[in-house]
């Protein structure tokens, strides 16, 4: 799910902001997350045992009731369902994105009956409401069975006793080429309507009002729009809709790095786009939200990418809003991701923001710096427990 870059950069009708937005974008910057001095970051401070590899996580060291796993059975049926789910997701994205081409081909080559039969289902979600479909959500969550070790969500003790149905923005990184981990570890777990199976025991009372946001353009593309509506927990990340969600004071998930993180993705390298992304902080301050941080371990192990022309492709994305990338997974079928790693999410380090109706740039910068510090801390404290002791977090 691609986050709308304009929304996260914080559009504003204020004259001072308008002048600021006309500035030439700063060149791509990179820095490593700052480690906390005096701590052995190979051993998480939360007393979780380091894992020898991503597939050998010692779940017995995790606090009881703080996590849940699924899709880790390893049997052929679980794997087959996972493979079918991943191929369905890719077929939806590729088929929807190219639908004008193949629909025109059908019409021009005389397949008029097929054209008219397909036209209705393709256009229906663009104009009429589509109900959520919990069985479809569970089918998509079956993706976990494709990966060795399945998928897991671990919620740190910092969330114990909190109202998880209140104003919480779950900000997650990284996006990935196709956000498999976000699909598996976001609000879909709630909208599958089987909390005893998909949610950690301490958090099974989460409300169906929980939602997520995605690139607005996706809701105007055939097939993809139907997919998002069936999922039941995706809304356009437009400025108006963002404020609507925030005013409702409901929890929602967001991939803060957006399409920029697609372009920054490198195989087995933890790249996060955050240094220039501050609009979500402004929105959270305006509505007094708590920002919960989430890191998706394993996402960067799924696809091999190229870094050639990255700055040019980022510039083209800023201009045309289309991320140009090349990625491959398995050598014999590039759309299938590498599967030798589980997709594990950790959620923690909540930041309770004050409600400031008109935050200054100083306010935004202050809490943005805290966000980066908390994100780095979350990554460093948990990386060894999930089998990545030598990974470093690269901030762009």
C-alpha positions in Angstrom: 0.0 0.0 0.0 1.7 3.2 -1.2 1.4 6.2 0.9 0.5 9.5 -0.8 3.7 11.5 -0.9 2.0 14.8 -1.1 -0.1 14.0 2.0 2.9 12.9 4.0 4.9 16.0 3.0 2.1 18.0 4.5 0.2 20.1 2.0 -0.9 23.5 3.3 -2.8 26.5 2.1 -0.8 28.8 4.4 1.2 31.4 2.4 4.4 30.7 4.3 4.0 27.0 3.6 3.2 27.6 0.0 6.5 29.6 -0.4 8.3 26.8 1.3 6.8 24.2 -1.0 8.2 26.0 -4.1 11.8 25.4 -3.0 13.8 23.0 -5.0 13.8 19.6 -3.3 16.9 18.9 -1.4 19.3 16.2 -2.8 18.9 12.7 -1.4 20.6 12.5 1.9 21.6 9.4 3.9 22.7 8.8 7.4 22.9 5.8 9.7 20.6 5.5 12.7 22.5 6.6 15.8 23.3 3.8 18.2 22.9 4.5 21.9 26.3 4.6 23.6 27.1 2.1 26.3 24.6 -0.5 25.2 25.3 -3.9 23.6 22.9 -3.6 20.7 23.3 -7.3 19.8 21.3 -8.2 22.9 17.9 -6.4 23.0 17.3 -4.4 26.2 13.9 -6.1 26.6 15.7 -9.3 27.5 14.7 -11.1 24.3 17.1 -13.8 23.4 19.2 -13.2 20.2 18.3 -15.5 17.3 20.9 -17.4 15.4 19.0 -16.7 12.2 15.6 -15.1 11.2 14.0 -18.6 11.1 15.3 -19.5 14.6 13.6 -16.9 16.7 13.3 -18.0 20.3 9.7 -17.2 20.9 9.8 -18.6 24.5 11.7 -15.4 25.5 8.9 -13.1 24.4 6.5 -11.9 27.0 3.4 -14.1 27.2 0.4 -12.7 25.4 2.4 -10.1 23.5 2.7 -11.8 20.1 0.9 -14.0 17.7 2.2 -16.1 14.7 0.4 -17.8 11.8 1.4 -19.5 8.6 4.4 -21.1 10.1 3.2 -24.7 9.8 5.5 -25.6 7.0 3.2 -28.2 5.4 2.6 -28.3 1.6 -1.1 -27.1 1.9 -0.1 -24.0 3.9 2.7 -23.2 1.4 0.4 -23.7 -1.6 -2.3 -21.3 -0.2 0.5 -18.8 0.5 1.8 -19.0 -3.1 -1.7 -18.6 -4.5 -2.4 -15.6 -2.4 0.9 -13.9 -3.4 0.2 -14.5 -7.1 -3.3 -13.1 -6.7 -2.0 -9.9 -5.2 0.5 -9.5 -8.1 -2.1 -10.4 -10.7 -4.4 -7.8 -9.2 -1.8 -5.1 -9.3 -0.4 -5.9 -12.8 -3.8 -6.7 -14.3 -5.3 -3.6 -12.9 -2.5 -1.4 -14.0 -2.5 -2.7 -17.5 -6.2 -3.1 -17.9 -6.6 -0.2 -20.4 -4.1 -2.0 -22.7 -5.6 -5.5 -22.6 -9.2 -4.3 -22.7 -8.4 -2.2 -25.8 -6.7 -5.3 -27.3 -9.9 -7.4 -26.7 -12.1 -4.8 -28.3 -9.9 -4.1 -31.3 -9.4 -7.8 -32.1 -13.1 -8.6 -32.1 -13.5 -10.1 -28.7 -16.5 -7.8 -28.0 -18.4 -10.3 -25.9 -15.4 -10.8 -23.5 -14.9 -7.0 -23.5 -18.4 -6.2 -22.4 -18.5 -9.1 -19.9 -15.4 -7.8 -18.2 -16.2 -4.1 -18.4 -18.9 -4.1 -15.7 -16.9 -5.9 -13.0 -13.9 -3.7 -13.7 -15.7 -0.4 -13.5 -18.2 -1.3 -10.7 -15.8 -0.6 -7.7 -14.9 2.8 -9.2 -18.5 4.1 -9.0 -20.5 2.0 -6.4 -19.7 1.0 -2.9 -18.0 -2.4 -2.4 -18.5 -4.1 1.0 -15.7 -5.6 3.0 -15.1 -9.3 2.6 -13.5 -11.0 5.7 -13.1 -14.3 3.8 -11.0 -12.4 1.2 -8.9 -10.8 3.9 -8.2 -14.2 5.4 -7.2 -15.5 1.9 -4.7 -12.6 1.5 -3.3 -13.3 5.0 -2.7 -16.9 3.8 0.4 -15.3 2.1 2.2 -15.9 5.4 2.3 -19.7 4.6 4.6 -19.0 1.7 7.4 -17.8 3.9 9.5 -20.0 6.1 8.5 -19.1 9.6 5.3 -17.5 8.5 4.4 -14.0 9.9 4.4 -12.7 13.4 3.4 -9.5 15.2 5.1 -8.7 18.5 3.7 -5.7 20.6 6.1 -4.4 23.2 5.1 -4.0 26.9 5.0 -0.2 26.4 1.5 -0.7 25.0 0.1 -2.6 28.0 -2.8 -0.9 29.6 -3.3 1.5 26.7 -6.6 2.0 24.9 -5.7 0.4 21.6 -9.0 1.6 20.0 -8.2 5.3 20.6 -6.3 7.8 18.5 -3.2 5.8 17.5 -1.3 6.2 14.3 0.7 3.0 13.6 3.7 4.3 11.5 5.5 1.4 9.9 8.7 0.9 7.9 9.9 -0.2 5.4 7.4 -0.3 2.5 9.1 -3.0 0.4 8.6 -3.6 -3.3 5.1 -5.1 -2.7 4.2 -4.4 0.9 3.8 -8.1 1.9 4.6 -7.5 5.6 2.3 -4.5 5.9 -0.6 -6.5 4.4 0.2 -9.4 6.9 0.8 -7.2 10.0 -1.6 -4.3 9.6 -5.3 -3.8 10.1 -6.1 -6.8 8.0 -5.4 -8.9 11.1 -8.4 -7.1 12.7 -10.7 -7.2 9.7 -10.2 -10.9 9.1 -12.6 -11.1 12.1 -10.7 -14.0 13.8 -8.9 -12.2 16.6 -8.1 -15.4 18.5 -6.0 -16.5 15.5 -4.5 -13.2 14.1 -4.1 -10.9 17.1 -1.9 -11.1 20.2 -3.9 -12.2 23.2 -3.6 -8.9 25.0 -5.0 -7.0 22.0 -7.9 -9.1 20.8 -10.5 -6.5 21.5 -9.4 -4.1 18.8 -12.3 -2.5 16.9 -13.3 -3.0 13.3 -13.1 0.8 13.1 -9.3 0.4 12.7 -8.2 1.3 9.2 -5.2 2.1 7.0 -4.4 4.5 4.3 -3.1 3.9 0.7 -2.1 5.9 -2.3 -5.3 7.7 -3.6 -4.4 6.7 -7.2 -4.8 3.0 -6.4 -8.5 3.6 -5.7 -9.0 4.7 -9.3 -7.4 1.7 -10.9 -9.7 -1.3 -11.9 -9.1 -4.5 -9.9 -6.8 -2.8 -7.4 -9.7 -0.6 -6.2 -11.8 -3.8 -5.7 -9.0 -5.4 -3.8 -8.6 -2.5 -1.4 -12.4 -2.3 -0.8 -12.7 -6.0 -0.2 -9.8 -5.7 2.3 -12.1 -3.4 4.3 -9.3 -1.4 6.0 -7.9 0.9 3.3 -8.8 4.5 2.6 -7.3 7.0 0.3 -4.4 9.0 1.8 -5.7 12.3 0.5 -5.4 15.3 2.7 -9.2 15.4 3.2 -9.5 11.7 4.1 -6.5 11.9 6.4 -8.2 14.7 8.4 -11.4 12.7 8.3 -9.7 9.7 9.8 -7.9 11.8 12.4 -11.1 13.6 13.4 -12.8 10.2 14.0 -10.0 9.4 16.5 -9.7 5.9 15.3 -6.5 3.8 15.1 -5.0 3.4 11.6 -1.8 2.2 9.9 0.4 4.0 7.5 3.6 3.3 5.6 5.3 6.5 6.2 8.1 6.0 3.6 5.6 5.6 0.8 6.8 5.1 -2.8 10.2 6.6 -2.0 10.9 3.4 0.0 10.1 1.3 -3.0 12.8 3.1 -4.9 15.3 2.9 -2.0 14.7 -0.8 -1.4 17.9 -2.9 -1.6 18.2 -6.6 -1.0 19.3 -7.3 2.6 19.7 -3.6 3.4 17.5 -1.7 5.8 16.7 1.6 4.0 14.1 4.0 5.4 12.8 7.3 3.9 12.2 9.6 6.8 14.6 12.6 6.9 12.4 14.8 4.8 9.0 13.3 5.6 7.3 15.4 8.3 3.7 15.9 7.2 2.4 13.0 9.3 3.9 14.6 12.4 2.0 17.8 11.7 -1.3 15.9 11.2 -0.8 13.9 14.4 0.0 17.1 16.4 -3.2 18.8 15.0 -5.3 16.0 16.3 -3.4 14.9 19.5 -2.6 11.4 18.2 -0.2 8.8 19.7 2.3 7.6 17.1 3.1 3.9 17.6 6.2 2.8 15.7 6.4 -0.4 13.8 9.4 -2.1 12.1 8.9 -4.9 9.5 11.8 -7.3 9.8 12.3 -9.5 6.7 10.8 -7.2 4.2 14.2 -6.2 2.8 15.0 -9.9 2.2 12.3 -10.5 -0.4 13.4 -9.0 -3.7 16.7 -8.2 -5.5 16.8 -4.7 -6.8 19.1 -2.4 -8.7 20.3 1.0 -7.4 21.3 2.4 -10.8 19.7 5.8 -11.5 18.1 6.0 -8.1 18.3 9.8 -7.8 16.9 10.2 -11.3 14.1 7.8 -10.6 13.3 9.6 -7.3 13.2 12.9 -9.3 10.9 11.4 -11.9 8.6 10.1 -9.1 8.3 13.5 -7.6 7.3 14.8 -11.0 5.0 12.1 -12.3 4.1 10.1 -9.2 5.1 6.8 -10.8 7.9 4.7 -9.1 10.1 3.2 -11.7 11.9 0.2 -10.3 13.3 -3.2 -11.3 13.0 -6.1 -8.8 13.0 -9.9 -8.9 12.4 -12.6 -6.4 12.9 -16.3 -7.2 15.1 -16.9 -10.2 12.6 -19.2 -11.9 9.5 -16.9 -11.2 10.6 -13.3 -10.4 7.2 -12.2 -9.0 7.5 -14.7 -6.2 9.6 -13.3 -3.3 12.5 -15.1 -1.7 11.0 -17.2 1.0 13.8 -18.1 3.3 12.8 -15.6 6.0 9.7 -15.0 8.1 7.9 -11.6 8.1 8.0 -10.4 11.7 6.7 -7.0 12.9 7.5 -5.3 16.1 5.4 -2.5 17.5 6.4 -0.2 20.3 7.9 3.1 21.5 4.7 5.0 21.4 5.0 8.8 21.2 2.1 10.7 23.0 1.8 14.0 21.1 0.1 17.1 22.5 -2.8 18.5 20.6 -1.6 21.7 18.8 -4.1 23.2 16.4 -1.5 25.1 14.4 1.9 23.6 15.1 5.0 25.6 14.2 7.8 24.3 12.2 9.8 24.1 15.4 7.1 21.9 17.0 7.1 19.6 13.9 10.9 19.4 13.8 11.1 18.6 17.6 8.8 15.6 17.4 10.2 14.5 14.1 13.6 14.2 15.7 12.0 12.2 18.6 10.4 10.0 16.0 13.7 9.2 14.3 15.3 8.5 17.7 12.5 6.2 18.7 12.5 4.4 15.4 16.3 3.8 15.6 15.9 2.6 19.2 13.1 0.1 18.2 15.2 -1.3 15.4 18.4 -1.6 17.4 16.7 -3.2 20.5 14.9 -5.9 18.5 17.1 -6.7 15.5 19.1 -9.4 17.2 16.0 -11.1 18.6 14.7 -11.4 15.0 18.0 -12.7 13.6 19.6 -9.5 12.2 22.3 -8.6 14.7 24.7 -7.1 12.1 22.1 -5.0 10.2 22.3 -1.2 10.3 19.4 1.2 9.7 20.0 3.6 6.9 17.9 6.8 7.0 17.2 8.8 3.8 
